[in-house]
Amino acid sequence: MSSKPILIVGGGPAGLAAAHSLASVGQKSILVEKMDSLGGTPIHSGYAKLVPSGEWAKDAIGGMVERVTGNKFITIKTGTTVSEFSGKAGNFSVKYSQGKGNSVASVVLCTGFTHFDSINKPEWGFGTYVDVVTTTQVEQMISSGQGVRRPSNGETPKRVAILLCVGSRDRQIGREWCSKICCSVSANLAMEIREELPDCHVYIYYMDIRTYGLLETKYYWKSQEEFKVKYIKARIAEVTSDGDKIIVKGEDTLVKRPITIPFDLVVHAIGMDPNVDNMLISSIFDVDLEPNGFIDRASAYGGVGASSRTGVFVAGSATGPETIDDSIAQGQAAAFSALAIANGQLAAVE
Amino acid sequence: MAIHEKHLIRPENIKTHDNLVIDGVDVSGHWSTFIETRVVTDYNEQLEEEIAALPGGEYIHRCWQCGSCTNACTVNAINPEFNPRYWIYLIRMGMESELLRDKEIIWQCVSCNKCTYACPRDVFPEGVMKATAHWLEMKEHTAPSNSTIFDEEFTRQVVQTGKIEDGRILMNFLKNSKQPLFQDWLIEMVKQMVWNLPVKYLFGMGWATLFQPKTRSWAKTRAAIEEHIAEEKAAERAALGLDPVE
């Protein structure tokens, strides 16, 4: 095996999978994470049960963190970022925000995404009314054991509205992509709410439902048939308040009727933005971004996980909205490409 | 002032005042025309479960609003207002006031079951229509339809005697549905029967109408059926939040 290590940037699902894959074939890697601990967004944002496994994030991703921690092939640098990067595939030179720099054979960027900030859709009341929250906040209410409560008074809600496509498929705010997983995550949260609070009715306001593939039965239909979650085809026009209830206005497009409905809690199913640091990452690693601001991928049929720069690979939601399962698979696949470079097989990934 | 696309507005939502003066300006008549907004302000969260509790409505929760039922519908071809897909949606979302607007159309389902075969989700829309018509009657939004009155008389005879007797069913149906016994078509039919049927059959029919024969040892069966019907009815009424007994 090559004496030069492989650099993995980002300690979320994709990065953890890449590091573990490399270690499992005896390849050394350096795992750089800007936060003070590993785990990525599922851990740092306090996700509850993951879609579609149904396992708790702290168990599932926590398990991934455990198996890289203390592994003799993996050097973990938390609280660290890459500040300078130069050289060629097989012999890159890296400097870090702290500590000594070194030379690496290749790189896997697993820099992930940033949650959409709902404050950018002021008409939907986030930041104005405390009872308007995000899916991430509901995940935290569940994972912390507190349960789903109205932030204004701590009471259990009787009626909850989940608004889909907040920060997704919205040309007005420059986010035309579908964030792919929010439909399933919302259906999952709706079921969690119904399970915890059987008297609480949950309504999901949607434009289209994209519980793709096998998620259709597991989330879309299960939530309706077993948990009586209601799906209403309406894009909400505005969210206001009468001082207590949150008033949701829109048009039910299937019956061509305007609706003005009071809710106790309104949840924004927030989308996935490009990582806020992507401009910086792009300039440090000299990789191209695609038009939406995610890290661009080279052809999918050549070197797996290739970016615009030879020897720099990319995996997970750094490349666009991605599920955790797929991020893990991409991390493993990109690790294989990075390994080829470390072994001097440049032609294999070009 | 002319209102464009007036057909989209419900007549009762168009308001005018015959005599109205605002700030000294006379806006009587059409000058004061305004249109009340059509807004859904609340959902009846129990509605879907109520319909699902009645026979035929069990699978309403499977609907994904594709419209295959409405497309296949015999009645819809004649009356576009007859739209099973739409009513299933209203019921599932709990838009009760909207559903009640169509209470005089819903019972018109002819049970041809084309929708049953067209439905990709096995909702059994025909059953849902039946359950909904049933619901409207139980909640007294509509008077019992002739078909319900007929079914009740039919069932009553079967339960009581284990048999049905055509003449008596017809007489009681006409009486219960407040229709005159002497209908032209009926008089003509009886005339033809008297002329054409062998005396033996005529005698048999007349005898059965007068004496109401019962199936042998019917009492036990009758008690069991009555108990079952009472249980079913009580369960349905409980599901609809009604008193256990009518």
Interface residues (C-beta under 8 A of the other chain):
Chain A: H201 Y203 W221 Q224 E225 K228 K230 I232 K233 D252 L254 V255 R257 P258 I259 T260 I261 P262
Chain B: T37 R38 V39 V40 T41 D42 Y43 E45 E48 E49 H61 R62 Q65 Y86 Y89 L90 R92 M93 G94 M95 E98
